[in-house]
Amino acid sequence: MKLQKFLLAAAAVVAVAVAVPAEAGQKVRIGYWTSGVSLGYGSVLQSKDFLHQRGIDAEFVHFPDVNAPLRALASGSIDLAFGAPLAGVFSTAAEGVPIKIFTATQPADVQIVVPSDSPIKSISELKGKKVGMSPAGSSVSVIAGAILSGNYGIKSEDFTLVGGNESRLVQFLAQKQVDAVALRSVTVAQIDGELKVRKLGSFVDEWRKLTKSDALPYNGVGAVSTALITSQPDTVANVIAALRDTLAWGAAHKDEVVTILEKSANLPTKDARVYVENWDAMNRVAFEPSDIASLKRQHGVLAAGGFIKGELNDDLFVTGPYERSKALK
């Protein structure tokens, strides 16, 4: 069975009208994980000129590890990261690292699936099983842990976490090296016809069951050094505007996004089109009060379950640049 490599991407943004520059040619080092949704998001963002049009001289830094952008922020190697793992941001901030959240970027659009011929019929049957998902420390792994524990009484020691990126997880499932995997919905759609799977449940439904609310869980957020957002809030506002420009452009230019995804990661046309059809489900540039309330709820649930440590300070959420970005046309 031939299984393709999968690229999950994201992008953001409202169509460009008149670009409002930040401080002329402001240099910003932007980091992201070159897998998952971040890879596609970065591919589109780098391929288009929206950051430059907003006065941002962007230097992109790629990381092979999901948590590496947070370490780079902590060391001062980058200024800003999109798609940063929310659980990691919470923990990093609690450790005293001077970072802030400036927007939410990636909803947790994830499905827990098993092979179609698996005897497993419910998430409740994953106790003692091998479950593939994004690496330990990622938001996917932390949210999955909270769901398994809170909804089904399956503690972290009751199952084996097998970490990997999307293509690796599909391979694990096809080769029966794991019993179940947590895959993004776009990946599940991409493998349709190549690997038959059965859905056990979605993160969105399971999270709402866990929290008894309509809250939308997030995997990724925009994280920025405290120094940059404090000293140059207009620069961050222009980055947000560029992200919004990209989001809107991608939604309106699907064929062009397909071409970018094919070239940037050798993604088959079929898979690229599936990704584009899931564009709005996977990507956000959102930081309204309801989004912040959802992020705070996530912290509360994850902290109560012992999945993250440390208290949450409200000053982790800096809304000024997001509000300023709304006025940029």
N, C-alpha and C positions, 0 to 999 in steps of 0.2 A: 504494500500500500504506500503510495507516495504522499507524504505529508509536506505541505509547503511551510516555509518560514513565515512567521506572522509578525506583522508590524502593527502596533496599536498606536494611534497617534491622537494628537489633540491639537486644537488651535483655537483661537478665540478671536472675536472682535467685530465691531460694527463698521460698516463701510466707511472708507475715508472720505471726508469732505475736504476741509482745508487743514493741512497738518499744522499743529501748533508746536513749535520746537521747544525742547527743554533748553537748559543752558547749552549754548552753541556747541554742538558736537560732543555732548556729555558722554564720557566713556563709562560704560557699565558692563561688568563681567557677569554674564548670565550662564548659569550652569543647569544641566538637566541630565537625567538618567536616560541612556540610549537604549531603552527597552520599554515595554508596556506602552501606555498611552503617550507618555512623554516623547517617545521617539518620533512618532508621526507629527505630533504637535511641533516639535523642534524642527522637523524637516520642512514643514510649511512655513513656519516663522522665519527660518533662515533663508528660504528660497525667495521670499517676498521682501519688499522694501519698506514695510510699515514702520519698523523701528527708526530707520533713517529719516523717514518722512516726519517723524515726531521729534527729530532732533537728537536721537540716541545713537551714539557710536558704539554698537554692541560687539563685544568679544564673547563668542560662545565657547563654553568649556564642556566637554562631554565626559560622562562618568559611566563606567560599566556596572557599578553597584548602586542599588536603589538608595542607600543611606549616605553615599559618598558626597552628594551636594551639601548635606547638612554639616559634614565634617569640614568641607571646604569653606562654608560660611563661618564656621567656628574659628578656623585658622586664618580667615581673611583672604583666602585664595580667590573667592568670588564675592560679588556684591549682592546677588539676587538669584533665586532659583524658582522655577515654576514646576508644578507637579511634584513638589516636595512631599514626602510621606507625612501625613498629618500626625500620626502617632509619634513619629520621630521628632517632629517639630515640638510637640508638647513636651516630650522628655528632654530634648535639648534645651529648650527655654527654661524648664524647671531646674536644670543643672547650672543655670546662671549664664549661659551663652547669650550674648546680646543680639537676639534676632526678633523679628516681628512678623506677623501674618498680615498681608495687605490685600489678599483676595482668595476666594475659593475657586479652584480650577477643574477638579476632576471628581464628579459624583462616583460613588462606589457601584457602578453598573456591572455587577459580577454575578455569575451563576455557579452553583455547586452542581456538578454533573458526574455521572458514572457511565461506563460503557452500556450500550443498550441491552446487552445480554447479562449484565451484572445481577446477582441475586439481591443486591442492596436496593431497597425501595424507598427508604426514608433517611433523612439526615440523622435521625435518632439511632440508626444502625452503624454509624461511623466510629463508635467506640472500639478501640483496639485495631483500627484500620490505618493504612497509610494514606495520607491526604496531601496532594500536591497543591501548592499555592505560591505566591510570591515569597521571596526569602523572609526568614524571621526578622522582625523589626519593621517590616513594611506595613503600611496601613491595611492591606488585604489580610495579612496574617493576623494582625491584631483584631480587626473586626471579625474575622472568622472565628478566632478564639473566643471572643465575647459572645458570639451567636451560639457556638457549640456549648459553651458553659451555661449561658443564661437561659437559653431556650430548651436545651436537651440534657443538661447536667453532665456534659462531656468535658472534663478538665484537660488542661494542656498535657498532663502526663497520661491521659487516656487514649491518645492517638499519636501517630508519628507524623510530624510535619516534614514534607519533602519539598525543599525550595527550588525554584527555577523561574526563568522567564516564560512567556506564553508558549513559544514554540517548543521549548523543552518540556513543559507540562503536558502538551499534547502528545509528545513523543512518549513520555512516561505512561500516559493513559493507554496509548495504542499498544505499547509493549507489555501492558499489564504489570508495570513496576509499581503502580499505585492503585488504590481501590477507588479513589474519587479525586477530583480536582476542582479548584475554584478558578474559573476562567471568566474573563470579561465577555459580556454578551456578544461583542463584535467577533471575538475569536470563535465562539460557539457557532455563530452564523457562517464564518469563513470555512470551518471544517465540515459543514453540512455536505453530505455526499461523499466525503472521504473517510470520515470516522463517525459512526453512529453513536450518539450519546443520549442519555435520558436525564432530564433536569430534575433535581431534587428540590430546588428552591433558589430564590434570589436573595442577595444581600439586602435589597430594598425592602422586600416583604418581611424577611426575617428580622431586620432592624426595627421595622415598625411594630412587629410583634413583641420584640424585646423591650422597646421603649414605650409601648402603648401610645404611640403618637404618629403623626404624619411626617415626622422629620426625615429629611433626606440625608443619608450618610455620605461623607466625603472621604475619598482616598487621598487626594492631593490638594495642596494649597500653594499659593505664592508666598515664599518666605524671603525676607530681605534683612540685611544687616541693619541694626539699630542706627549705626552711624549714618548710613545713606539716607534712610527714610526720615531721620531727624534733621539732618543738615540740608537735604535736597528733596523735600517732599514733592516739588514740581517735577523733578526727574522721574520719580516713581509714578506720578500721575500720568506722565507721558508714556511710560512703559505700559501701564494699564490700558491706556487709550490704544496703543499699538496692538496689544493682545485682543482688544475688542474689535479692532479693525480686521484682524486676521480671522476671527471667529465668523464675522459677518461675510467676509470675502469667501471663505471656504464654503459656507452654506449656499452662496450664490454662484459659485464657480466649481461645481462638483467635478466636471470633466478635467479641469486643470489640476485639481487636487489629486485626482487619480494619476495623472501624469507625473506629478511630483513624487507621489508615493512609489510609483513603479521605478523611478530613477534613483530615489534616495535610499531604498532598501531592497531593490529588486523584487518588489512585491508583485505577484501575479495580478493581472487586471481584474479577475473575478474578486480576489480578496480586497484589492484596493477599492473596488466599487462597494463592497459590503461595508468597508470602513466608512466610506463617505456617507452611506445611507444612515450610519449611526453617529454621524458627526455631532449633532446637537445633544444626543443622549450622553455622549462621553465628555463633552467639553463645556466649561462655564467660565465666565469672568463675572463673578457674583460676590457681593459683600454687603448685602442688605441686612437689616436687623434680623430678619428671619434666618438668613444664612449663618450669621454669628450665633444666634440662639441654638441652631442645630449643631454647630461646632462645639459650643459649650456643653451641650447635652452629651455629645460623643465623649468629651473629656470625662464628664461625670460617670458615664457608664463604664468606660475603660478603666478609670481609676478605681472605681468601686470593685471591679472584678480583678484588680491586681495586674492588669495588662500594661499599665503605665504607672509611673510614680511621680510624686510632686504635686504641688498645688497649682491651680490655674489663676493667673493674675489677669484681670481685665485689660491691662495695658499691653498684653500680647497682641491684641487686635487694634491695628491703627487704621482708622477709616478715612482720615483726612485726604490722602491721595486719591482714593477711590471716588470720594465725593467730588474732588476737583476734576477728576477725569471726565465726569458727566458733562462738564461745561465745555470740554474740548471738542471742537467740530472739525 
